[in-house]
Amino acid sequence: MPPDDPLAGLAMLPFSSGDGVVRQRSSLHGWIQRTLIALACLWLVVGVLLPMIEVLNQATHREVPVHTEASDGGPHVHVQRQFVGLANFMQYFGLEGISQASFVLELILTIAATTLFVRLLLAYFKRRDTSRLSHRLVVGVLLLLAAQALRSAHFIASHGGHSNLIQSALNSLMVGLITTTIAVTLAFFYAYGLTRTSIRGKMLLRIVALLPLFAPTMLFGLSLVYMFGNKGIVTSGFFGKLPWLAFDINLYGFNGIVMAETAFTFPPAMMILSVALMHTDARMYEAARSLGAGWLRIFFTVTLPSVKYGLLSAVFVCFTLSFTDFGAPKVVGGRFNVLAVDIYKQVVGQQNFGMGATVSIILLAPTLLAFAADRIVQRRSHAVLTARSVPMAPEPVFWRDLLFGTFCWTTALAVLAVLFTAGLASFVAMWPYSFSHPEIYPKLWTLSNYLFANVGGGGYNAFFTSLRMSAWTAVGGTVVTFASAWLIEKTQGAERLRQAGYLLSITPLALPGLVIGIAYVFFFNRPGFSLPFVSFQIANPFVWLYGTMAILVLSNIIHFYTVSFLTATTALRQLDKEFEVVSESMSVPFYSTFLRVTVPICFPAVIEIAAYYFVSSMATVSAVIFLYTSRLPLASVAVVNMDDAGDTAAAAAMCMLIVGANIAVRLAAEGICWVFNRKTRAWRK
């Protein structure tokens, strides 16, 4: 085509296909976009899919000694990996006496019972007629679960085995259920007080409720030890000065774990329920009151149905977090074992990586079920607010405001007490003897706990290493997450590839940190891989990452990727697609539109993602407990090591340093967003 042809530029313009859909003509920019989408999917395959396949491979294989005859005629023994199927799982549950076929059959029955229960739950929320099915489904579920429990108990009693390990699984399930019930109940009424009443100090109450997000879970366990432990403030009646206050709650074990997990899961549940309660149509309440409905009936017929999807999301989030947490059970668990601690003991204590992989899969199963149920519920949800909805404006009611004000402030004081106790203990010279025996220990307050002179864990080297790791996670994670979300959400073409990228992006939400950590040990520490169906091995191109800062950063990015990805996707969906259409029609490169239009408009969301990555990376321990090295000590892991060594005051001091750093970063992010919004106020209008 001649260069002066007036139709020459039309090859770069979007065109209509006749069905009303505007499509981009094939161009170099289109191929670059498809390549970038493929790379976004590829890095998620390497970071998520391949390590999880390696965990499954480790859980279904076992190293067994093989006796052969040497060249000199003598016996020779070498270790060979053999496929054992579900034998490791059966060994964990103490079921070596039954065949794998029977084990699979019982597993299928259990999954079928769970599926029936989920379908009944969904039918209820969709308001179908369940009168004919509910009794049979519930009875069927109970019978199947009872049969499974009786059969398992029979073989455990007959063959011994690992009865303590199956007890760990039951303990984890019980902790998850009880913690979820308590945390969601407290969070619901706390969020109700913030959104549906006229109590004073709502902003302060909201800030206090979110403070536990900045602390590692070990801090809650340490604070409870100082409050309710053998020499705690409450247990000793304030060190004998207030004996009428003394009482023992038997902290070490189930009680302590549930209390710590409740403090840990309360903030995210409160955030979810606050958003759900804020989006309510006031006309529904006016109609209910005009029909003569009382406050109790309005609560059950209007309030709960309007927030049912948020309530279910809060339940799934709390269950997943409490079921898979490692820090709190490690500190206050005592002899009450849970699955997360079992993984740590199998891998670190006994160097039994195969059984560690098996426990990881078992830990992953309930989490995946909760995740799948949450996605199904969210997909079936419908809009609560419409364009004609009237925002809910609470009116002052004295007795209601007094009741919820008392509850919210009491809960907020309990949260502050947990954080204050850990901070107080970090400055005490010799807990608790500095309080009870001042004649022997005249020095009460000290900064020596912050020097980390005679304790292990790495001290300030670990703290600054965590700062570097969190900073790299914030920078790298924000760039990768926002760019991937933009490629999946805003580009055209490669529909199936973008759907695969979205599926891979939400998968990490269902992966516990410990599972990610042990998966990375197996995958990135493996020297090579055998190609299927051929006797050919290739070297692992990612083995150089093992033992470096890069693998710590990668594990944190994957661990917290989904929340950041959904945040970026939400921000991008608020932008009109005309930005991309106009830029394409003007032959503006897509990367120029991304840098000059998309990023500036979504800059507050970018800062929010970066702050979330930093705060979460500083506080996490489960995702890095298997990946840190002596050259790269970490602050959160140092807390675990110091607590194991009995240096609880130094551990509390390290926790407070983590909290201080996270609060500083959070305030800096808020300041940056405030300055940016002020500078761009006129432009945004």
ZABANU-703025 format. One record per residue: x, y, z of N, C-alpha, C, CB in turn. Coordinates in steps of 0.05 Angstrom, whole numbers, plus 5000, padded with zeros to 4 digits. Atoms other than C-alpha are relative to their C-alpha. Glycine has a CB too. Layout:
BEGIN
XYZXYZXYZXYZ ...
This chain:
BEGIN
501749765000500050005000501850255000498150005025 498349775001502950684982499950155026499150194977 499849864974505251105041498050235002502750095005 501849774998500551685021497149914998500650204978 502750105000494451235021498550095024500049694998 501549914977489151555066498949785018497850184992 501050224984486850865089502149845015498449814982 497850154988493650655113499849995030502750114992 500149994971492350865185497749845012499950275010 502450144989485850475191500749725011497949974979 499350274990489649825205500450005029502649914986 499649984971491050085275497550075015502250205006 502449914987483950305290498249765008498450194983 502050204994478649895326497849994980498950045028 502150035020473149625282497749845012501149864974 502350154991466149345291499749754984497450184996 500250265013465048615276497249944991500849795019 502750055009457648695261498149935023499949794980 501650074977455248455329500050225021501049755012 500049784982456249135362502450005019497649995016 497750024983462748925396502450124986500649715009 497749875012468849365383502549835006500450285011 497650174996475148945372502450144988499549734987 497549895010482349145362501249834978502050035024 498750145021485648965297502749895009500450184975 497450124993491748515301502250204995500449744984 497849815002497848945313502349915018499150295007 497750064983504648935346499350045029502450174992 500849954972501649235409498349785011498650275003 501750224991496448685412501649755006498049934978 498350234994501748145408501750055025501949944977 498549934976505848505462498249965025501150295000 501950034978499648515507499649705006497450144995 500450284996498447775496502449875013499349864974 497650114988505647625512500350075029502550104985 499949914972505248025576498049845017499550305003 502050164985498847655597501149725004497449994984 498850274998502346995583502250005022501149904974 497949994979508247215627498750035027501950244994 501449974974503447425682498949735010497750204998 500950274993500346725680502349825006498349884977 497750184996507146395676501350045027502150054979 498849964974509846715739498249905022500750305005 501850124981503646505776500149695000497150094995 499750295002504545795750502549925016500349914970 497550074986511745795777499750055030502350174989 500349934972509746135842497949855016499550295003 502350124986503345755858499649714991497450164994 500950265009501745155814502249795002499150024971 497850204999508444795807500849935028502450104984 499450084973510244835881497949835013500550255017 502150174988503444555901500049724988497350144996 499850275012504243985851502349855014500550024970 497850134987510943835884499349915028502450195001 500950094974507743815953498349754998498350225014 501650245004502643315927501749764993497850054978 498150215008508242915896501549895025502050104980 498650094975511942895963498249855018501250245014 501950134982505642696000499249724991497550175003 500950265011504242105954502449814994498450034975 497650165004511441835951501449965027501950134979 498550064975515941536004502749884992498449805018 497350115004523341396007500349735015502250205010 499950274989524240646018502749884993497749824990 497550135007530640236022499649764981501449905026 500150215020531739775963502549835001499550114971 497850184997536239165971500649884972499449775021 499150115025540138975909502749865004500250224978 497450144999546338565893502150174987499849724987 497949835011552738955883501649844979501950095022 498450135021557738805828501949795011501650214985 498350204988562138425876498549775013501850135021 501650224990556437975895498950045028501649755001 501049944974555138295963497450164999502050155016 502549854999548638625986500550314998498549955027 499849715003547539355968497250125005501050074971 502549874992542239815997500150294991499549985031 500249725008540140465965497150105004500950044970 502649894995534340935977498750084974500250255019 501549955025529040985923497250115007499849744983 502749894996522741405919498049834985499950294990 502150175011516540985908497350135005500149725012 502849904998509341185895498549835020498650014972 501450154979505240985956497050095001501350045027 502849925000498641345939499250145026498249764996 501149884976494741506002501149875025497049985000 498950144977499141096048500950205022502349824992 499149804980502141716081497650125015501650224986 502449894987495141996095498949795020497950084980 501050214983492941326124501749975025499749744985 498250024978499141296167499550235020502950004991 500449764983497742006193497549965018499750254984 502550044985490641816214499949735014497750024981 500050254986492741146242498349794988499250045028 501850195014489040746189501649814983498050154984 498450185016494540286165498749734996502749965012 501250265001490039686177497949964978498849935025 502150025021485139836120501350044973497750195005 498949975027486139816045499650294991498649804981 500349735011486940446005497350034986502350064980 502649995012480540275968497950085020499349744986 501949934979476640296033500450295009500349815024 499549724992480040946052498950204980503050045004 501049835021478241255985496950015001500949914972 502950014999471041015992498950175023499049715004 500849834978470341336061500550294994501449915025 499549725007473541966035497950114981502850034987 502049925018468541995978497350055014499649794977 502549974985462741896026500050265017499649765019 499749764984465342456070499750254982502750015015 500349785019465942926010497250034991501949974976 502849995008458942735988498350125021499149724993 501549894978456242896056500450305002500749875027 499549725000459643566056498750154977503150055000 501349885024457043715986497050035005500649844975 502949994994449943556008499450235019499049745011 500549794980450544026067500350274987502049975023 499649745013453244596024497650064981502650004983 502349965017447544495974497650085016499549754983 502249924983442544526030500350295010499849815025 499549734991445745166055499450204978502950035010 500549825023445545485986497050014994501549914976 502950005005438245265977498650175020498949725000 501249834980436545606042500450294994501149935028 499549725005439846256023498650104974503050054998 501549935024436446235955497049995004500849824976 502850014992429846145992498449804984498850284998 501550215013427945505958498549845021501849814984 501550174982423045015988501749765008497349914987 498350214990427444566031498649825020502550125012 501450154980421944256073500249704994497150085001 499950285007422443596035502849885002498949954973 497350105002429943556032501650045026501450134977 498249924978432643876095500549775020498850245014 499750214980431243306144501749774990497349905009 498550225011433942766098503050074996498849914974 497249925005440143166080501550025026500150264985 498649964974441843346152500549735012498350175019 499650274989440742626175502149854985497349855000 498050135015444842366118502850095006499550034971 497449894993450542836134501049895027499950305000 499250094973450542646207500749705000497750055020 499450295001450241896192502749944986497849854986 497550055014455941926142502450095017500050154973 497849914983460342336188500349825024499550295009 499850174977458641896247501349734992497249955012 498850255009460341266207503050034995498649904974 497149965005466941566185501550025026500450264984 498749974975468641766256500249735015498650205018 499950264986466841076284502049814987497249875000 498150185014470740706231502950085006499549994970 497349904994476841146242500849935028500250304995 499550064972476241066317500649705004497750095017 499650294997475740306309502949924992498049854982 497350075009482240256270502150125017500350084971 498049894983485840736314500249845026499350305007 499950164975483840326375501249724995497249965011 499050265006485639676339503049994993498549884978 497350005010492239876308501850215012499950034970 498349794988494740446351500550214980502649885009 499349815021498440866300500450285012497950014979 499549724994498341626303497550135011501150154975 502449894988492441756348500350295008499049835023 499649724993495642396372499950184976502750035014 500149845024496142636301497150054990501649874977 502849965008488842526284498650185021498549734998 501049824980487342876350500750294993501049935028 499349735009491143476322498150114979502950004989 501949915021486543496262497350075012499649774979 502549934986480443476307500350265016499149775018 499549754985483544016351499950244983502649985015 500049785018484744466292497150074991501749954976 502849955009477544376268498450135022498749744992 501549884977474844526338500850295005500449835025 499149724997479145146345498950184979503150015000 501149845022476945396277497050065004500449864974 502949964997469545296291499350185024498649735004 500649844976469545596362501050294996501249885025 499049745005473946176342498350164981502949994990 501749875020469646326281497450105013499549824977 502549924987463346336323500350245018498949765017 499649784982466146796376500850264985502249935021 499049775014469947266329497950134982502449934983 502149895018464247346279497850135016498849794982 502049884983459247476335500950275011499349815023 499049754989463548006368500350214978502849955013 499649825022465348316300497350114990501649874978 502649915010458048346279498850225017498049764998 501149804982455648716340501750255002499549895028 498249775000461749166339499650174974503049915001 500649865025460549336266497250125000500449824976 502749894998453149436280500050255016498149795013 499949764984454849936334501350234984501649955025 498649795015459450316286498350114977502649904989 501549925024454450336228497150065004500349794979 502949984997447450296256499150155026498849735000 500749854976447750706321501350274999500949845025 498949734998449551406342502050035023497750205003 498149984978454951246392502350194993501249725006 497949805004460651736402502749864996500250195024 497350105003467851626381500349784980501149915026 500050225020466551186320502749984986497850044979 497450015013473051386286502149875017500950284992 498050114982477251216347499449705004499950145027 500750284997473450556356500949844976497049975005 499250145024474850366284503049974999499050154975 497150015000482250526291501049795019501350275006 499250204979482950116355499549724990498650065026 500750275009479449526323501949894979497149994990 498150085021484449516266502949985009499850204977 497350024990490649556309501249725000500250115028 498850275001491548796315501049924972498049805009 499050075027492748776239503050064998498550164979 497249925001499549096252501949825016500450295009 498450164982501948566301500249724991498850015029 499850295005504547856291498249855019502949905002 501950154983499947326319501349915026498949754986 498750084975505247136371499650215022503049964995 500449794980504047806405497549945017499850284987 502450064984497047596425500549785020497749924981 499450214981499646956455501850105023501449784986 498349894979505147326493498550185020502350164988 501649824982500247846520498249835018498350194983 501750174983495547296544501749865021498549804982 498250124980501446956579500550205023502649914988 499549804979502947606616497550075016501150254988 502549944986495647696634498849765015497950104980 501350234989493146986647501849765004497649934983 498150224995499446556652500349945029502650064987 499650094973502046226714500850235019502149795002 499249774984505046886738498850264988503150035001 501349785013500247336700498850205019498049904981 501149794984497147976723497349915013499550254983 502650084990490147686730500249755017498049954977 499850254985492246996753501150045028501949814985 498849954974496347266811498650225016502950074997 501449794986491347806830501750255002499349915028 498249775002495948366807502449965020498650265006 497750074984501848016840499550005030502450184993 500750024972498247896905498950255013502349925016 501049754988496148616916496950024998501250244985 502950015002488948486893499149714998499050164974 500650295001487547766913497249944991500549885027 502850055009480047836900499750004970498250215012 500049995029481747946827501249744987501550244989 498550235011485747296820498149784991502049905020 501350245009482946726778501549894977497050054992 498450145020485946206732498149894979501649765013 501750095022482946076663501249764986499650234981 498650225013487645496646500750084971498149754999 499349875025490845896591501249814980501850235005 498550165019495545386560498449774990502649905014 501650205012491644966512497850134983498849815021 502349925017484845046479499150295007497749815003 501049734992482745666519501950224989499850025030 498149805009489046056503500050034970502849945010 499949995029489045876429497550154990500149724988 502549875010481746086420500050305007497549875014 499949724993482846746457501950154981500950045029 498149865018488946916415499050014971502749855001 501050005027485746706350497650194997499149724992 502249815001479547116367501150294996498349995025 498849745004483947736374501250034973502150055022 498850005026487347556309498050034977501749754996 502050005022481047446267497950215003498849734999 502049804996476747996297500250234980500250115028 499949775019479348576253499149954972502850104999 501150045027478248266184497049955000501549774987 502950054999471348016205498550275004499349815022 501349744996469648716230500050174975501450155023 499849845025471949036165497949904980502849984988 501950115019467748566122497150065008500349694998 502849964991461448636165499350305000499649895027 500549715001462249396169499250094972502550165009 500749945028462149446093497249894994502049884981 502650125006456148976090497750155013499949715009 502149854985452149366143499750284989500750005029 500349735010453650036111498350014975502750124994 501550005026450449836044497349875005501649854978 502750104994443149766065498050224992499749935030 502149815009436850086037498250065023498449884976 501649914977433350496090497049954995500550295006 502850045006426650396054499049735010499550024971 500850264990426549666076499250025029502249794996 500749974972426549876149497550165004502450135015 502549844998421250406138497649834994500250244981 502250185007416849886105499449815022500549854974 500450204978417949386161498650145024502649885009 501249864977416249906215497150084994501750255007 502849925007410050146177498149765001500050124972 501650244998407649426177499749905029501149784983 500350064972408249406253502049795010497449895005 498050194991414448956258501750125023501849924976 498349914978418348996323502949994992499549835024 497149995006425849096328501249724997501550165022 498950275002427148356338499349874973499149835023 500850115026423148156277501450144977497050014996 498549865021426448696235502849904998500050315006 497250104999433248436257500249744984501049965028 499850275013431747726233498950004971498549805017 501250015026427647896171501150214981497050055002 498949805017431248516145503050025002498750285006 497149954996438148616176501749754992500650075029 498450235006440847906173499849924971499149775017 500050075029438247746102501650204983497249994990 498649805017441348396076503049985003499150285008 497150024996448248226104500949704999500850125026 499450294998448047466094502649934985497749834990 497650075015453447456041502650105013499850114971 497749904984458147896081500449835025499550295008 499850174976456647466142501449734993497349955012 498750265008458546826104502950054993498549884976 497249945006464947156078501650035025500250254983 498649984974466847346149500449735013498450195018 499850274989465546636171502349854987497449844998 498050155014469946336117502850125005499450014970 497449884994475546846129501049935028499850314997 499250064972475646736204500749715003497750075020 499450294998475445976197502749944987497849834987 497550055014481145976147502450105016500050134972 497849894985485546436188500649855026499450305007 499650134974484446086255500849714996497450015016 499350285005484945386225502949964992498149884978 497350035011491645516191502150165015500050084972 498049834986495045996241502049835015498650195019 497850144987501645786270501150145025502349964980 498749854979504046346315498749975028500050294993 501350014974498846356371500149725012497150094997 499850274988498445586380502949935009499149794981 497250054992506145576383500650125027501950114979 499449864975506146056442498349905023499650304997 501750074978500145856484498649734996497850215003 501350265004498345166456500549805021500949904974 499350204980501944766509500049724987498050015023 500250285010500344026498497649974981499749815022 502350015018494244196455501050044972497850225008 498849985027496944036386497950074979501449744993 501649945024494144316321501649934976499050305000 498750095024495744156249502450184992498050004977 497849825008499944786237502549955016499150295004 497650074983504544616296501149734993499250025030 499150265009504743896272501950024976497749824994 498349975023507644116206502850105008498750204980 497449894990513044516242501649785014499550245020 498650214985514743926287501049784980498249875021 499250205018514943436229502450094983497749924981 497949905018519443876185502450085015499050234983 497749894985523844236236500949815021499350275012 499250174978523743756294501049734992497749975019 499350285007523943076260501249984972497649835002 498950005027526343276190498549794982503049935000 501750195015520542846163498550174980498149845019 501249825020519043246100497649864987502150084980 502250135012514542716071497450025016500649714996 502449974983509842716131499250305002500649885027 500749725000510343476132498350084976502550175001 501649965024507743486061497249885003501449894975 502650134995502143006081498350175017500449725012 501649834982499943446138499350264986501650075026 500749765015500244046091497649964983502450094983 502450065017495243726044497649985018500449744984 502350024982490743556103499250285010500749825024 500649734991491344276128498750164977502550145009 501049855023489744516058497149934993501749964976 502750095009483344106048497750165011499749715008 502249844991478544466095500150294991499950005031 499749735010481445136072498950024972502950095001 501050005028479944965999497049975000501349784984 502950024999472844756017498750265008499249775020 501149744992471645406054500350214978501450105025 499649815022474645795996498049954977502949974989 501950065022470345435944497250085008500149704993 502749924991464045535986499750304999499549895028 500149715001465646275992499750104972502550125013 500249915028466646355917497249944989502149864983 502750075009460045985904497950205010499349725007 501849824987456346425953500250284987500450025030 499749745012459347065924499050014971502950085001 500950005028457746855853496950004999501049754986 502950015000450446735872498850245014499049755014 501149764986449847395910498950194980502350135017 501249805017445747955882500250275014497049944994 499649734990445848705891497950065022499750214977 501849924978442848965956499150294995501549985027 500749735005442949695935499450044970502250195009 500649935027439849985872500350314998497149924992 499849725005439850675841498050165017499750074971 502149864985433550855880500349965031497349904991 499650054971436250625948500550255015502349805004 499649784982436251096006502149925021497350095014 497950074980442551096051498849995028502350204999 500950044973441550866122501350215018500649725010 499049804981442251446172498949945028499150294991 501050084974441751196244499150245017502149855016 501049794982437551616292500749935028496950024996 499250054972439451706365497749865015500750265014 501850154982436051196411501649955026499049734987 498449994976438451266483500949725009498650145022 499350264989438050546507501749834981497549855009 498450155020440650246442502850104999498650024973 497349885002446450736438501649945025499850304995 498650064975448150616511501049715000498250055024 499350295000448149856502502349954981497649834993 497950055019452349856439502550165006499050064972 497749854992456850406464501649865021499250285009 498650154979458450006526501449754988498049915022 498850245012459749376484502450084984498049854983 497849935017464149726433502450105015499150214979 497749894985468350106483501349795018499150235018 498850234985469149476526501749834982497849845013 498450155019471549096465502550144992498349934976 497749855007476149656445502150015023499250294992 498150004978479149686515501349735003498550075027 498850275000480248926512502349984979497949784996 497950005020484149016447502450175009498950114973 497849834990488149586477501549875022499050275009 498750144977489549166539502049794990497949875018 498250205011492548616496502650134990498749854977 497649875011497249096460501650145022499250214979 498749864979498749506523501649815018498050165017 498650194982500648886564502649914987498249765005 497450085013505848666512501950235001499449924971 498249774998508649376510501050045027498650244990 499249964973508849416585502249795008497749975019 498150214993512448746592502750044987498849734992 497449965013517748956542501850195014499550094972 498449804985520049506590500549915029498650274999 499750094972519849096655502649855002497649825009 497350124997526748886681499849705005501550135023 500250284993524648216711497149935007501949925023 502950074996517447996702499849735014498550004973 501649804986513847896750501350095026497249885005 498849964973518847946807500750295005502649845002 499549714996520248686795497650135013500750144974 502449894987513048806817499649895028497549944982 500650134974512448306874502350015020499249714995 497750004982519548356903501850244994501649744998 498449765006521949076897502650015017498450255004 497649994983526948966954502349834988499449905028 498050165013530548436912500750114973499149714998 499649895027529548746844499150295000498449844978 500849714998529649506856499550134973502150155015 500349885026530049656782497549894986502549964983 502550095012523049626752500050034970497650155012 500149945029523549946683502849994988498750274995 497450025014529149816633499649994970501549755010 500050025029530849866560501849764991501050264987 498150225007535449256563498749794982501149875025 501350205017530148816531500150074970497149975008 499849915027530749236468502849994989498950284998 497250025009538249126464500549724987501950055022 499850275011537448376449502949905002499149984971 497250054997544448286477500549705005501250165023 499550284991544047586509497849814991500449995030 502150175010538447286468500649924971497250145002 499750085027538046906403498050134982499849704998 501949895019534047056341501150204981497850125015 498949815019538547566309499850295007498749974974 500149734990536548196346499350204978502650085012 500649795019536648836305500749924972501450265008 499450105027539748466247497649884988502449805001 502550125010533348066241497950214994498949805021 502049795004529148696248500550154974500050195024 499449855024532749076193499849824975502950125002 500450185022532748456149497149984993501149725006 502850005005525248426157499150264986498449965026 500649745013524849166138500749994971501450235014 499250025028528749036075498249814984502949914998 501750205013524648416058497250124995499749755017 502749885003518048796069500050224980499050105027 499849795020520449386028500149894972502450185006 499950125026522348945970497349874992502249794999 502650125005515748575977498050214992499049855025 501949795007511849225976500550114972500350235021 499449885027515449495914499549794979503050094999 500350215021515848845874497149904999501849775005 502850105000508948595896498150204988499249935028 501849805011505549255879500250024970500650275013 499649985029508649295810498849764986503050034993 501050245014507148575792497049975003501449755013 502950044995500148565823498450194983499450045029 501649805015497649215792500349964970500950285008 499750045029500649065724498549754991503049964993 501550245007497748355724497050055000500749785020 502849944999490948615746499150174976499350155026 500749845024491049135690500049844975502050234998 499950175023493048625638497549824998502549834999 502350185000487448155659497450144998500149835026 502549854999482148685669499650184976499950155025 500449785018483449215617500849954971501550245010 499150055027486548895556497849844985502649845000 501950145017482748595497501349754988498950184978 498950245012483547905466501049805021502150074981 499050214983486447265495498249955024502850085010 502050024979480047155534500549765018497249974987 499650244983481646445558502650045017500249754983 497549954985488746655578499550195023502150114981 500649824978485947225619498349875021498650254989 501550154980480946765652501749825017497849844986 498150174985486546285670501650175019501849854981 498549824982490446875698498450085024500950244985 501749924978484547085741499749775020497250094990 500250234982483646375768502549965016499349754983 497450034986491046325785500450235020502350004980 499649774982490747015818498449975026499250254986 501650024976485246835867500649745015497050004993 499350254986488046145884501650035025501549824981 498449984975493346385935498450075025502050214996 501649944977487646615980499349755016497550154992 500750254987486245885996502549855010498549824981 497650144992493545706011501050115026502250034978 498849914975495945746083502950064997499649795022 497249925002502746066094501949765004500650215020 498350234995505745426122500149814975499049845024 500150165024503545046059501750124978497149954990 498349875019506745566015502949975006499350304998 497250034992513145536055501249734994500350065029 498950275004513944786053499949934970498449795016 500050055029511944775979502550124987497450114987 497749875011517545265964502649855007500250295009 497650174993522544826002500349774981499749905029 499950235018520744235959500650084971497349855000 499849935028520344595892502750144994497750184992 497749855006526045095895502649885010499750285011 497650134990530844635931500649744984499849935029 499750245016530044075880501950054977497349894989 498049955021536044015833499049964972502449835004 500950055027532243745774497349865000502049834984 502650125004525743455746500249794979497950214993 500250225020524242815708497650054983499849725014 502249975019520042905646498249755000501050074972 501850245000513842455646500349844974497250095004 500150195021513841835602502749974985497950084979 497450035012521141925583502150005023500650224979 497850014980527541775622501950224994501449725000 498349775006530242475615499550205022499450124972 500149804979531842985669501050274991501549905025 499149735005532443735665500750145026497950164984 499249864976535844195714497850205008502750144996 501949814990531544635758501150284996499449955031 499049745006532345345731499650205023498850124975 500649814978529845655796501449925026497050005005 498750094976534445295845501750215013501649754995 498349794989538745915853498550185019501250164977 501549834983533046265889500049905029497150024991 500250114973533345795949502250125018500249694999 498149894981536546106010500750294996502549855001 499449725006536346815982497750185010500650044970 502249814994532247445997497849974980501150285001 502150015021528647335931497849805007501449924974 502150204994525046705955498350095023501349735006 501749894978522747056019498150204988501850135021 501749805013520047625977497849874984501650204983 501950145017516747145928497849875017501449804982 502050144984513346745983498150205012501449845023 501849804989510547376015498150124978501650235013 501749905022508047635948497749814994501650064975 502050205006504446985934498049975023501349734994 501850034977501746936005497950215002501750005025 501949784998498447616002499150114973501350235017 500549915028497347655927497150054995501249814981 502849995008489947535922498650255010498549765010 501349764989487648095969500950254984500750035030 498949775016492248585932498950004972503050005000 501150025027489848335865497150094998500349714989 502849925000482548415883499750305005498549845021 500049714996484049115909500650154974502050085022 499349875026487349305843497849974980502649894989 502250055019481748985803497650185006499149715001 502249824992476449375842500550294991499649995030 499349735009480150025828499950034970502750085011 500049995030480949865754497249994989501749784989 502750025011473649685745498450265003498549785014 501349744998471750385767500750194977500850135026 499349845023475150665705498449924975503149974994 501550055024471150735641501949894979498750264990 498450125021473550315583500650194977498649764989 499549815021473350935539502950105001498150245003 497249914999480351115563501649834981501149975029 498550175018483150515527499150024971499849715009 501049985028478550585466501050264987496950005001 499049745012480451325456503049984994499350235020 497150015005487851185464500749824976501449895025 499550175023487450615413499350154974498349755002 500849865024483651055364502050224992497350125004 498049795005489051595371502849884997500050205022 497450145003494651065362501950065022501250084973 498349964977497251205432500849725010498550165022 499250264989501350605458498649935026503149995003 501550084975497850205512501750055025499349714998 498449964976503750275559500150305007502949904995 500249724994503351035552497450075015500350174974 502649974987495951015571500249905029497849874985 499850124973497650565630501650185019501449724998 498349844982503151015657498950295004502850024989 500849724998499951695643497150045008500450134973 502849974993492651555657499249805022498249954975 501050204981491250895693501450025027500449724989 498549994975496750935746499450255016503049984995 500749764984495451665766497249995012500350254983 502750014989487951545773499849805023498049934978 500150214979489050915814502250025020500149724986 497749984982494851185854499349945029501250284998 500650084972491251145922499849705004497350135008 500250294997489750405909502849884999498349884978 497250095002497150305890501350035027501550154979 498849964974499350605956498849815021499650295010 501350184981494250185994501149714996496949994995 498950275005496949545961502849985011500049944970 497250004990504149735978500149995030501550254990 500150014970502349876051499149735010498250225010 501050274991498549216056502249794997497649924983 497850195004504448826028502150045022501350044973 498049954980509349166076499149905028500850305001 501050074973505149086139499749705003497350145006 500450294998503348366124502649855000498249904977 497450145000510448166108501550035026501750114977 498749964974513048466173498849825021499850295008 501350144978507948096215499849704996497250105003 500350285005507747416181502349835010499649954970 498050194992511446816206499749734985500049955030 500550265012508146216173501249964973497049954999 499050035027510246356102503150004998499050234983 497149985001517646456120501449835020500950295003 498750154978518845986179501849784989497849885018 498450215012521645456132502150104980498349794986 498449895022525345926084502350185010498350154981 497849824990529646386128502549845005499150155025 497550124995536946246138501550155022501849984975 498449864979542246436190501150264989502349835010 499149755011544646966141497750204996501349954973 502449835004537547236133498049955023498749954973 501950034979534347236202497850204998501450035028 502349835002527447536207498850065027497949874982 501049914974524047916263497749825010499050294998 502250174991517647496265500949725008497949984978 498850264992521646846266501650035026501749894977 498449964976526147146320498249995024501450274999 501950014978519947226364499449715008497350144993 500550294994518546476358502549885014499449854974 497550124989525846296373500550105029502450074983 499649894973526246766433497949895020499950305000 502050124983519746496461500749715007497250024987 499150274994522345786454502249995020500949864974 497849994981528545986493499350125027502350164988 500949894975524446306548500550305003501449875022 499549714999526347026531497550154991502450084982 502649895008519147266530500050315000497849905019 499849715000520847986548501350114974501550105024 498749925026525548046488498149944977502749864997 501950065021520247706445497850224999498849735004 502049785000515148226467501250264989499050055029 498749765010520148776452500249994969502850035012 499950025029521148516381497250034988501249724992 502749975010513548476372499350304999498049855018 500749724999512949206393501550154978500650125027 498649875022518349406343498649954973502949894998 501550065024514349056288497550174999499349704999 502449844999508049406310500650294994498649985027 499349725004511550086312500750054970502450075017 499349975028514449986242497649994982502049794991 502450025017507749776213498250255003498549755008 501749764996504050366245501350244985499750065030 498749785014509350846217499649994970503149995006 500450035029508650566147497150064993500749714991 502849955005501050586152499450305001498249865021 500449714998501251316174501350144976501250115026 498749895023506151476118498249974975502849884995 501850055023501351156067497650195001499149715000 502349824997495551556095500850294993498849995028 499049735006499752196090500450044970502550055015 499649985029501752056018497350024985501649764990 502649995013494551925998498650275005498249775010 501249744994492252566033501250224983500350075030 498749805017497452985997499249974971503149985003 500750055028495852655930497150104995500349714994 502849925004488352765939499750305001498249875021 500149714999489553485958501150134975501550105025 498849895024493953615898498249954975502849874995 501550075024489153275849497050055004500449714993 502849964994482553515880498650134976499650175025 501249865022481054005824499949834974501550264994 499950165023483253525770497949775001502849884996 502050214997478852965798497250104997500449865027 502649895004472853425800499450054971499750265016 
